[in-house]
């Protein structure tokens, strides 16, 4: 009896976080995996072949040969997507593009799904959502039914360099018995674990076409903070601040050096209330919040709870804001 020929999978990237998790997942399922990347930011998984290339180079794809059962691309750069299409479109049985819900309008209604309006397209890599929308169209025109577009929402989990989902459990652990600044306005939040997303991309995506919004389960921020508080062992005060107080203290939303991660302006809260129905119907899963927070806290502790970050309010700045709130109350 002859052995089954392994599936040939090409991951454009595959050396960092989500891309690496996808490459690793395909390796574990017995695929012959090639990662095309510069290889400067990380290593390909063991048993995957790393083909070093700069996607801006004219010969970026010259070392690749043969037919591919699956191509996975996470790029945000339109010219990279165009180059990959020109080189590989005629040699790929299926193509999965990891886009983003940022390709859809930010001012979405509650429960917005895959059919909600897209943002204007852009070939500028500085316009994240517009560039993703441009790539989606270019791929769809060339690949048709061989294409699956997966639009994740906010991604979290161990290894997250964006410092957004991990902020709350890390800050509560760092504060211990000290105060922590919390928005008084409760709000919706959605985060998909990178491991759940990678599993979907490896196990489910190759058999699907169309578009799937891979967003996390909708949760309330205050409930998430309370769960994180228990896991972190925080016993200090939660200092509630109104939107007006946070604005006066120059504390921002979502991400940035003075931001409270996972928060959104009230008018944009539906951005964190998108439908995950199609993702779940296609076999996508959401792991329990508690386990996700435990794993994220361990990862945050390993990297340093008080490390500098460009995407969250520092502990020192947080304490200054708390002091200013106390002095004006």
C-alpha positions as CSV (number, residue, x, y, z in Angstrom):
1,X,0.0,0.0,0.0
2,X,1.5,3.4,-1.0
3,X,1.7,6.1,1.6
4,X,-0.6,9.2,1.2
5,X,1.2,12.1,-0.4
6,X,1.5,14.9,2.2
7,X,-0.4,18.1,1.5
8,X,1.9,20.9,0.3
9,X,1.3,24.1,2.2
10,X,2.9,27.5,1.6
11,X,2.7,30.1,4.4
12,X,3.8,33.6,3.2
13,X,5.4,34.6,6.4
14,X,5.2,31.8,9.0
15,X,8.0,33.0,11.4
16,X,6.0,35.3,13.7
17,X,3.0,34.8,16.0
18,X,-0.2,33.9,14.0
19,X,1.7,33.0,10.8
20,X,4.0,30.7,12.8
21,X,1.1,29.1,14.7
22,X,-0.5,28.3,11.3
23,X,2.7,26.8,9.9
24,X,3.1,24.8,13.1
25,X,-0.4,23.5,12.9
26,X,0.0,22.4,9.4
27,X,3.3,20.6,10.3
28,X,1.5,18.8,13.1
29,X,-1.2,17.6,10.7
30,X,1.5,16.0,8.5
31,X,1.7,18.6,5.8
32,X,4.9,19.5,3.9
33,X,5.2,23.1,4.9
34,X,7.3,25.9,3.4
35,X,7.5,29.4,4.9
36,X,8.5,32.2,2.7
37,X,9.9,35.1,4.8
38,X,13.0,37.1,5.3
39,X,13.6,35.1,8.5
40,X,14.9,38.2,10.4
41,X,12.0,38.4,13.0
42,X,11.8,34.8,13.9
43,X,12.3,31.2,12.9
44,X,10.1,28.8,11.0
45,X,8.7,25.9,13.1
46,X,10.8,22.7,13.3
47,X,10.1,20.5,10.3
48,X,9.0,23.4,8.1
49,X,11.3,24.6,5.4
50,X,12.2,28.3,5.5
51,X,12.7,29.9,2.1
52,X,14.4,33.2,2.8
53,X,13.1,36.0,0.5
54,X,12.2,39.7,0.5
55,X,8.8,40.0,-1.0
56,X,9.8,43.4,-2.5
57,X,12.5,41.6,-4.6
58,X,11.8,40.7,-8.2
59,X,13.0,37.2,-7.6
60,X,11.1,36.7,-4.3
61,X,9.2,33.6,-5.5
62,X,11.8,32.1,-7.8
63,X,12.9,29.4,-5.4
64,X,9.3,28.0,-5.1
65,X,8.2,25.3,-7.5
66,X,5.4,22.8,-8.0
67,X,1.8,23.0,-7.0
68,X,0.4,24.0,-3.6
69,X,-2.6,22.5,-1.9
70,X,-2.9,25.6,0.3
71,X,-1.4,29.1,0.3
72,X,-1.8,31.2,3.4
73,X,-1.1,34.9,3.4
74,X,-1.4,37.5,6.2
75,X,0.0,40.5,4.4
76,X,-1.2,44.0,4.8
77,X,0.8,45.3,1.9
78,X,-1.0,45.4,-1.5
79,X,2.2,45.1,-3.6
80,X,3.1,42.0,-1.7
81,X,-0.3,40.5,-2.4
82,X,0.0,41.4,-6.1
83,X,3.4,39.8,-6.4
84,X,2.2,36.6,-4.7
85,X,-0.8,36.4,-7.1
86,X,1.3,36.9,-10.1
87,X,3.7,34.1,-9.1
88,X,1.4,31.6,-7.4
89,X,-2.2,32.0,-8.5
90,X,-1.9,29.4,-11.2
91,X,-0.3,26.9,-8.8
92,X,-2.6,27.0,-5.8
93,X,-5.6,24.8,-5.3
94,X,-6.8,26.9,-2.4
95,X,-5.8,30.3,-0.9
96,X,-6.5,31.7,2.5
97,X,-6.1,35.4,3.1
98,X,-6.1,36.7,6.6
99,X,-7.7,40.1,6.3
100,X,-9.3,42.0,9.2
101,X,-12.6,43.4,10.3
102,X,-10.8,46.7,9.9
103,X,-11.6,46.2,6.2
104,X,-15.2,46.9,7.1
105,X,-16.6,50.2,8.3
106,X,-15.8,51.1,11.9
107,X,-19.2,52.6,12.4
108,X,-20.9,49.2,12.1
109,X,-24.3,48.4,13.6
110,X,-24.6,45.9,16.4
111,X,-24.3,42.3,15.0
112,X,-22.7,43.4,11.7
113,X,-21.6,40.4,9.7
114,X,-19.5,39.5,6.7
115,X,-21.8,41.4,4.3
116,X,-21.4,44.8,6.1
117,X,-19.9,47.7,4.1
118,X,-16.2,47.7,3.3
119,X,-14.0,50.8,3.8
120,X,-12.7,52.6,0.7
121,X,-9.8,50.6,-0.9
122,X,-6.3,51.9,-0.7
123,X,-2.9,50.7,-2.0
124,X,-1.2,52.6,0.8
125,X,0.2,50.3,3.4
126,X,-0.3,53.1,5.9
127,X,-4.1,52.6,5.5
128,X,-4.5,49.3,7.2
129,X,-8.2,48.7,6.6
130,X,-8.2,50.2,3.1
131,X,-5.2,48.1,2.1
132,X,-6.8,44.9,3.4
133,X,-10.0,45.7,1.4
134,X,-7.9,46.3,-1.7
135,X,-6.1,42.9,-1.3
136,X,-9.5,41.1,-0.7
137,X,-10.8,42.4,-4.0
138,X,-7.6,41.7,-6.0
139,X,-7.5,38.1,-4.7
140,X,-11.2,37.5,-5.3
141,X,-11.0,38.7,-8.9
142,X,-8.1,36.4,-9.6
143,X,-8.9,33.3,-7.5
144,X,-12.7,33.2,-7.4
145,X,-14.0,30.1,-5.5
146,X,-10.5,29.1,-4.6
147,X,-10.3,31.9,-2.1
148,X,-11.3,32.1,1.6
149,X,-11.0,35.5,3.2
150,X,-10.8,35.3,7.0
151,X,-11.4,38.6,8.9
152,X,-10.3,38.4,12.5
153,X,-11.2,40.9,15.0
154,X,-8.8,41.8,17.8
155,X,-6.4,38.8,18.4
156,X,-5.0,38.0,21.8
157,X,-3.3,35.2,23.6
158,X,0.3,34.2,24.5
159,X,2.9,36.0,22.5
160,X,0.8,39.1,21.7
161,X,3.1,42.0,21.1
162,X,0.3,44.5,20.8
163,X,-0.2,44.7,24.6
164,X,-4.0,45.1,24.3
165,X,-5.8,42.0,25.6
166,X,-3.0,41.2,28.0
167,X,-3.2,44.6,29.6
168,X,-5.8,44.0,32.2
169,X,-4.6,40.8,33.8
170,X,-1.0,42.0,33.7
171,X,-1.8,45.4,35.2
172,X,-3.9,43.8,38.0
173,X,-1.1,41.4,38.8
174,X,1.4,44.3,38.8
175,X,-0.8,46.4,41.0
176,X,-1.3,43.6,43.6
177,X,-2.9,45.5,46.4
178,X,-2.7,48.9,44.7
179,X,-5.3,50.8,42.8
180,X,-6.1,50.2,39.1
181,X,-7.8,52.7,36.8
182,X,-11.0,51.3,35.1
183,X,-13.5,53.0,32.8
184,X,-16.8,53.6,34.6
185,X,-18.7,52.9,31.4
186,X,-19.1,49.2,30.9
187,X,-18.8,48.2,27.3
188,X,-18.6,45.3,24.9
189,X,-15.3,43.7,23.9
190,X,-14.3,40.9,21.6
191,X,-11.0,39.1,21.4
192,X,-10.2,35.8,19.6
193,X,-7.4,33.7,21.0
194,X,-4.5,33.3,18.5
195,X,-4.6,29.6,19.1
196,X,-8.3,29.2,18.2
197,X,-7.8,31.4,15.1
198,X,-4.8,29.3,14.0
199,X,-6.7,26.1,14.5
200,X,-9.5,27.4,12.3
201,X,-7.0,28.5,9.6
202,X,-5.4,25.0,9.6
203,X,-8.3,22.7,10.1
204,X,-11.4,24.4,8.7
205,X,-10.2,27.1,6.2
206,X,-8.8,24.8,3.5
207,X,-12.2,23.4,2.8
208,X,-14.1,26.7,2.7
209,X,-14.4,29.6,0.3
210,X,-16.1,33.0,0.7
211,X,-15.6,35.2,3.7
212,X,-15.6,34.4,7.4
213,X,-15.4,37.0,10.2
214,X,-13.4,35.3,12.9
215,X,-14.2,37.5,15.9
216,X,-14.2,36.5,19.5
217,X,-17.1,35.9,21.8
218,X,-18.8,39.1,22.9
219,X,-18.0,39.9,26.6
220,X,-18.6,42.9,28.9
221,X,-15.4,44.7,29.9
222,X,-16.2,44.9,33.5
223,X,-16.9,41.2,33.7
224,X,-13.6,40.5,32.0
225,X,-11.8,42.7,34.5
226,X,-13.4,41.0,37.4
227,X,-12.4,37.6,36.0
228,X,-8.8,38.9,35.4
229,X,-8.8,40.3,38.9
230,X,-9.4,36.9,40.5
231,X,-6.8,35.2,38.3
232,X,-4.2,38.0,39.0
233,X,-4.9,38.0,42.8
234,X,-5.6,41.7,42.8
235,X,-6.9,43.0,46.1
236,X,-6.6,46.8,45.6
237,X,-9.2,49.3,44.6
238,X,-10.7,49.6,41.2
239,X,-10.8,53.3,40.5
240,X,-13.7,54.2,38.2
241,X,-13.3,57.1,35.9
242,X,-16.0,58.6,33.6
243,X,-15.3,59.2,29.9
244,X,-15.1,62.9,30.6
245,X,-12.5,62.3,33.4
246,X,-10.4,60.1,31.2
247,X,-10.5,62.6,28.4
248,X,-9.5,65.4,30.7
249,X,-6.5,63.3,31.9
250,X,-5.5,62.6,28.2
251,X,-6.2,58.9,28.6
252,X,-7.1,57.4,25.2
253,X,-9.0,54.4,23.8
254,X,-8.0,51.1,22.3
255,X,-4.2,51.5,21.8
256,X,-1.5,54.1,22.2
257,X,1.0,55.2,24.8
258,X,-1.7,56.6,27.1
259,X,-4.5,54.2,26.2
260,X,-6.7,51.9,28.2
261,X,-6.7,48.8,26.0
262,X,-10.0,47.2,24.8
263,X,-11.9,50.4,25.4
264,X,-13.8,52.2,22.6
265,X,-15.7,55.5,22.4
266,X,-19.4,54.9,23.1
267,X,-20.3,55.6,19.5
268,X,-18.0,52.9,18.3
269,X,-18.9,50.1,20.8
270,X,-20.7,48.1,18.0
271,X,-17.3,47.5,16.5
272,X,-16.8,45.0,19.3
273,X,-20.3,43.5,18.8
274,X,-19.8,41.9,15.4
275,X,-21.4,38.5,14.6
276,X,-19.4,35.4,15.0
277,X,-22.2,33.2,13.7
278,X,-20.5,32.2,10.4
279,X,-17.2,31.5,12.1
280,X,-18.9,29.2,14.6
281,X,-21.1,27.5,11.9
282,X,-17.9,26.7,10.0
283,X,-16.4,25.0,13.1
284,X,-14.6,27.9,14.7
285,X,-14.2,27.8,18.5
286,X,-13.9,30.2,21.4
287,X,-11.9,28.9,24.4
288,X,-13.1,29.9,27.9
289,X,-12.0,33.3,29.1
290,X,-10.5,32.0,32.3
291,X,-8.1,29.6,30.6
292,X,-7.1,32.3,28.1
293,X,-6.3,34.8,30.9
294,X,-4.3,32.2,32.9
295,X,-2.1,31.6,29.9
296,X,-1.8,35.3,29.0
297,X,-0.8,36.2,32.5
298,X,2.0,33.5,32.5
299,X,3.2,35.0,29.2
300,X,3.0,38.6,30.5
301,X,5.0,37.6,33.6
302,X,7.6,36.0,31.5
303,X,8.0,39.2,29.4
304,X,7.8,41.6,32.3
305,X,4.6,43.1,33.7
306,X,6.0,46.6,33.8
307,X,7.9,46.5,30.5
308,X,7.6,49.7,28.3
309,X,4.7,49.6,25.8
310,X,3.6,51.8,23.0
311,X,0.0,50.6,23.4
312,X,-1.1,51.0,27.0
313,X,-1.0,53.6,29.8
314,X,2.2,53.0,31.9
315,X,1.8,52.1,35.6
316,X,3.5,55.4,36.5
317,X,1.1,57.5,34.4
318,X,-1.8,55.4,35.6
319,X,-1.0,56.3,39.3
320,X,-0.6,60.0,38.4
321,X,-4.1,59.9,36.8
322,X,-5.5,58.2,39.9
323,X,-3.9,60.8,42.2
324,X,-5.3,63.6,40.0
325,X,-8.8,62.1,40.3
326,X,-8.5,61.8,44.0
327,X,-7.4,65.5,44.3
328,X,-10.4,66.7,42.3
329,X,-13.1,64.5,44.0
